[in-house]
Amino acid sequence: MMDVSQLDGLSLILGALAAGAGEGLHEAAKETATGAAQALRQGLQSARDKLLMLIKKEFVDNEEATADLNVYVRRPSVENAQALSGHILAAGLDRSEDIQAAAREVLHHSTSAAIGPGAVASQIISTTNSGSGSSHVGGVQYFGASPDPL
């Protein structure tokens, strides 16, 4: 499992949304042969729904942000993450303790297939994580930290 304490807020949110999207739930569904696996899937779905509710609450007056969030949740990709990143940073969601806690909960319930090497969530986290010293946001690479919202 990845160490989520090493992730910056933006990577944490984008990774959790991707892990809790279709691929993450699909992988969890494959493993529902046992009661424990079923509980894991339900935990993932519940945590994902809570995270989405918190983000949508912050985006309530921003139709473009809501639209980009909906696209990203349906089709998480590095390109769709770039579109959503600016909205997350502009709203300060990457610094919200409640949203970060909800994102960590999603990743806690995610299977290794949803966040392991090669998974979409893992690719997005690797691309955006500024904790490693660099961050790619909107096609621009920043060193040291994610850019401050305008």
N, C-alpha and C positions, 0 to 999 in steps of 0.2 A: 504494500500500500504506500501511496505517496505521503510525504510529511506536509500536511496542509498548513502547518505553522510557518513554513518557509515561503508561502505564497503571498503576494501583494493582494490588496482588495479586489482589483480589477480581474486578475487571473482567477482568484477564488470564485468570484461571481460567475464569470464566463465559463469556467470549468464545471462548476456545479450545475449551471443551466444545461450545458451540453451533456453531462453525465445523467441528468434527470430527464433528458429529452427522450425521444423515441428509442435510440440505441441503448441507452441505459436501462429503460424499462423493458425493452425487448430481451436484453441479456438476463435481467433479473427474472423475467417470465420463463425463460428456458430452464432456470434452476428451481422452479417451484414444485419439484417432486416431493419435497419434505415440508413439514410445517414451519421449520426454521427459515427455509428459503422463501416461503409464502410471506412470513412476517417481514423478511428483509425487503421484499418487493413492496409490500404495503407501507413500510417505513420510508422507502425511497419515494414512493408516490406522495405520501403525506408531506414529507420534507420538501419535495419539489413544489407542491401546491402552495405551501406556506411561503417559500421563497418568491414564487411568482406573484402571490398576493401582495407581499411587501413592496416588490418592485413596481407592480402596476399601480399601487397606491401613490407612489412617488411620481409616476409618469401620467397621472390622471389628466393633467392639463396639457400634455404634449402628445398629440396624435402621431407625429412622426416617430417619436421614441417608442410608443406603444406598438406601432406597425413594425418597426425594426425588431422589437422584442418578440412579437408573434412570429415573424419570419425566422428568427434565430432559434426559437424553441422548436419550430417544426423542422428546420433544416440547419442544425448547428454546423458551422464551417468556419474556417479562419476568415474568409471574406465576410461572412455575415457577422462574425464577432467584431470585425473592424467597424462595421456600420453601427453596431450597438455600443461599442466602447465609448464613443464621444458622448453619448447620452448618459451613460453611467457616470463618467467623469464629471460632466457638466452639472449633474444633479447631486454630486458628492456621495453617491451610493457606495463608492469604493472605500469610504471612510465611515460608513454606518455600521455600528457594532451589531445592531439587530439583523441587518442583511448579511453581514459576514458570518454571524452565528448560524443563520438559516442555511447559508451556502456550505458551511462546514458540516452541518447535519446531513445535507444531501450527499456530500462526498463520503461521509461516514457510512451511509446506507448503500453506497454504490458498490457494485461488484468489481472485481479486478479487471474483468473484460471491458467494463465501461470506462475505466480510468487508467488502465494499464498501457504499456507501450503499444503504439499503433492505433489506439482508440482516438476518436475525434476529440474528446475532452482533453486527453493528454497532449495532443498536437496543439490545441488552442492554448492550454496552460503554458506549454513550452514557448509558444510564440509571444505571449503577452506578459509572462512573469518578469517583473522588474526586480524581484528579490535576487535574481541572479546577476544583476548589474546592467541588464539591457531590457528594453521593451520595444515591441513593434506595435504601434498603434496607428491605424489609418494609413498603413503603408510607409510610415516614417519610423526610423529606428532612433530611440532615445537611450542614452546611457545614464545609469544611476537611478533613475526613477521615471515613472510615468509623467507625462506633461501635466501641468496645472490647467484646469479648465479655464477658458476665457471668461 
